[in-house]
Amino acid sequence: MTWLSPERLWLLAAVAALAVAYLVAQRRRSRYAVRFTNLKLLDRVAPQRPGWRRHVPASLFLAMLGLLVVGFAQPQAKVQVPRERATVLVAVDVSRSMLADDVGPDRLTAAKSAAREFVAELPEEFNVGLVGFAGSASVFVPPVTDRTAVTTGIDRLVEGAAGQAGTAIGDAIATSLEAIRTLDAQAGQDVPPARVVVLSDGANTAGRDPGEAARSASEVGVPVDAISFGTPAGIIAGGQAVPVDGQTLQSVAEATGGNYFAAGSTDELRAAYADIGSSVGYQTEVQDVSARFIGVGLALAVLAALASLFWFARLP
């Protein structure tokens, strides 16, 4: 945290002085009570002494002053704010291997459920698109702000929905980039701040070379976050083994400046999406946050007043 007017923080010394003065006054008051040797008479004069309660309004008041001083010094902090035209393309593998039940009820169903949660958590102003891929890739939903449309598209993701057999990771990235470039009239020349999130369980077996697609993404500044989903024990109907293979996905993520996640369970997949969602489409700006301190300080002032009125029938 930085300060626009750090010299104003010296006013905290005055707040500290008030705190010391209050403690001294309380000490003198205690000494006076001790001099009152007739304790029975003291109990009759003041049968119910406030004890610790008498310090609450004063403590709240001093805390309020401290917070107001901090706000007066104009603190600044780094804040993440959504970027204009921010676009996220979610690409999901719908090849036959995604029917493996090593992640219950099966990889594809679990992936769809996590994708819905991921999309729902993104800021409403983000454009979100959906790509499904197997041996080729197709845009199921172009980038839109309509979350219902994206959710409906996710529901339509079924095994084989993207064409022939295989896993075309390179095509998934290339198709996502094309959807980003056609977001609006200026996207062809001015690519919006975007990110591609690819989920698959295997290596590339069809279509474009993933390395070539990754270079294209890197050239236009679009990171690719990749999630390999499944376990080495994956098996589909007929007894065919389909172990997860994340090597291609990891190389794509590294080449584009994205992040790579290996998820072997639904919880790990949700955690991967949550990690991606915490950074995608945001930019860090330094903003004045003095209102935070002033607001809390005013709240403490109200609490001090209420405590004093409730316990002592007067304002502090």
N, C-alpha and C positions, 0 to 999 in steps of 0.2 A: 504494500500500500504506500502511496505517495501523498504529498500534501501540497496544495497550491499556496497556502499561507501557514507554513510550519511555525512561524514565530508566534502565532496565536496560541499555540500549545502551552506557552509559558503561563497562560491564565490558569492552567491546572494547578500551578503552585498556590494560587489564591484559594482554590477549592480544597487543596490539602491543608492550607492554613485554617480554613473554616472547620475542617474535620478535627484538627488538633485543638482548636478553641472549644469545640463541643466536648471533647474528651476531658479537657481541663475543667470545664464548667461542671460536668457530671461528677468529677472527682471531688470538687469542692462541695457539691451537694451531698455527697456521701459522707464527707467529714462532718458536715453540719448535722446530719441525721445521727451520727455517732455521739455528738455532744448532747443530744437530747436524751438524758440518762433515764428519764421516767418512761420506760418502754410501754407500761400499761396505758399510760396517758396517750402515748404516741399511737397505739393501736386504736384508741377511741377517737382520736383526732383524724387519723388516716387509716381506717381499718382495712381498706383494700388498695394497696399500692400497685401501680401499673406494672412494675417489674420491667421485663424485657420489651414490653409493648411500647413503652415510651420512646425507645430508640428506633422503632420502625419508620415513623414518618421522617425523622431526621436523616436516617440512612438513605431512604428513597430520594429525599430531596438532594442530598449530596451526590448520589449517583446520577440524578437528573442533570445537575450542574456540570458534572464531568462529561457526560454525553453531549450536552449542548456545546461545551467548549470544543470537543473533538469535531462536531459538525461545523462549528464556526471556523475551524482551521481548513475547511474544504478538502476532506480526504478524497482520494481517487483510487480506483481499483480496476483491475482488468476484468471485463465482463464479456461473456460470449453472447453474441446477438445473431439472429438468423440473417443469412446473406440474401440479398435480393435475387430473385429468379433461381434460387437454390433448387437443384433437381437431383433426385435419387432414382436410379434404375435398379430394380431388384430382379435378378436373373436366377431362376430355379431350374435345376436339373429334373426332367421328367422321364428319364430313360428307364428301362426295365429294371436295372439294378436298384433303383430307388424304392422298389417294392420289398426289399429285404426287411425282415422283421427283427433284426438285431437291436433296433431302436423302436419300441412299441408305439402304436400298433404296427407301423412300418415307417421307413425313412421319409417317404413323400408326405404322408399324413402329418407326421411330426413337423416336417419342414414347413408345410402350409400353415399349421397352427402358429408356429413361431413367427412366420412372416406377417401374419395378420396382426399379431401383437406389436411387431416392429413398426409396421406402417401406422398403426393407431397412435403410437407414442411420438411420431414425428410432428413438428409444428404444422398447424393447419395451412400455413402459407406456402409450404414446400410443395413442389411438383413431384409426384411419384409415378413412376411407370413400372410395368411388369413385363418381363421377358421369360418365356418358357423355352427350354432347349433339350434336345436329345441328339439325333444325328444331324439336325439343323436347328435354327433358332427362329422364333417368331415373336413379334410384339403382341402380347395379349391385351395390354392397356397402354396407350401412349401417355407420356407424362401429363398428369392432371392434378388438380387440387381436390378433386372429388374422391374422398376416401371410400365411399360406397362402391364406386366403379372399380377401384383397385381391389377391394375385398371380394367383390363379385368375380373379378378376374382370377384371383387366387383360388376361389372355389372351383373354377373351371380347369385348374391344373390337374390333369390326370395322366397316368402313364401312357406314353405314345402320342400325346396331344401335339407334340412339336415335330411330327414326321417320322422319318425312318429311324432304325435302331442306331445306337452309337451315343457318343458324348462329345458334343462340339463346343468346347469351352471357348475356343477362338471365335467362333461364329456368335456365341452369346455376347461376348465383349463388343464385337464389331456391330452387332445389331443394336446393342444398348447405346453405343456411341452415335449411331445414325439417328436414333430416337432423340438423343440430346441435341444433335445438330438441327433438328427440325422442330424444336420446342416452340419457337416463334420466328418472326420475320428477321430478326437480327442474329439468331443463334448460329447461322451459317458462318458469319464473319466474327461474331463476338460470342464465343461459346460460354454459356452460363456456368456459374460455379456448380459443379456436378460431381457425383460419385456413383460408381457402379458397385453393387454388392452381388457377388456370384456365389451360389451354393451348389455344390456337387459332391458326389461320392467317389469319383474316379478320375482317371487320367484322360487326356484328350485322345479320342479314337476316330474322329471324323472332322471334316470341314477345314477351316482355316487354321493356320499355325498359331497357337496361342501367343508365342513370342512376338510374332508380327502384329497381332492385335494389341498386345501390351505396349508395343512401341508407338502405335497410333494413339493409344490412350495417353501415353506419357507426353507425346508431342502437343496435345491440346490441353494438357494439365488436368486430366481426369484420373484420379486415383482409383484403383480397383481393390476393394476389400474382398477377400476370398475366404470361404468357409468350407472345409472338407468335413462331410457329415457321415458318420457311420463308424463301424468297428472292423477289425480284421476278421471277425467271425460272421460277417454277413453272408446269408444264403437266400436264394430265391427259389420259387417253385421248381421242382425237378432236381433239387439238390445242388444246383450250380453255385459255387462259391463266388461271392462278389466283395472281396475285402476292400476297405476304403483305401484310396490312394491320393494323397494330397500334394504330391511333389510338384505337379504342374501348377496347381492353384497357388502354392507357395511362391514359385518362381514368378508368376504373373503379378502377385501382390508386391513382391520386392522390386520388380522392374518398374512399377507404376507409382511407387511411394505409398501403396496401400498397406493394410494390415492383413495378416493371415491368422486364421483360427482353426484349430482342430477340435471338433465337437463330436464326442462319442456318446452323448446322451441328450435328451430333450433339455435338461437344465443347462448343460454346457452350451447348447445352441442358443438358448434364450440369453445366456450371459454374453455370448459373442455378439448377438444383435444389439444388446443393451450397450455394449462397449462401443460399437459402431455408431449407434444413435446418439451417444453423448458428444460426438465430435463432428458428425457429418453436417455439412451445410451451414456451419457457423464461422464467424470470424471474431477475433478477440479485439475489443476496443477498450481504451481507457476512459472511464466515465466518472463523473462526480457522484459519490455515494453519500454525501453529507446528509441527505434526507433520511437515510436509514438510522443514523445516530440521533438526529433531531426527533424523528418519530418515536423511537424507543424512549428518549428522554421525556417527551411530552406524556407518554403513557405512564412513566414512573411518577411524573408530577401528579397525574390524576389519582394514581394509587396512594401516593402520600397524603393527598387531600382526603380521600375516602377513609383511610386508616385513622387519620386524626379526628375526623368528624365522628366516626363510629365509636372510637374508644374514649375520646376526650371532649366531644361536642364542640370542637373549634378547629379552625384551619391552622396548619403549622406556621 
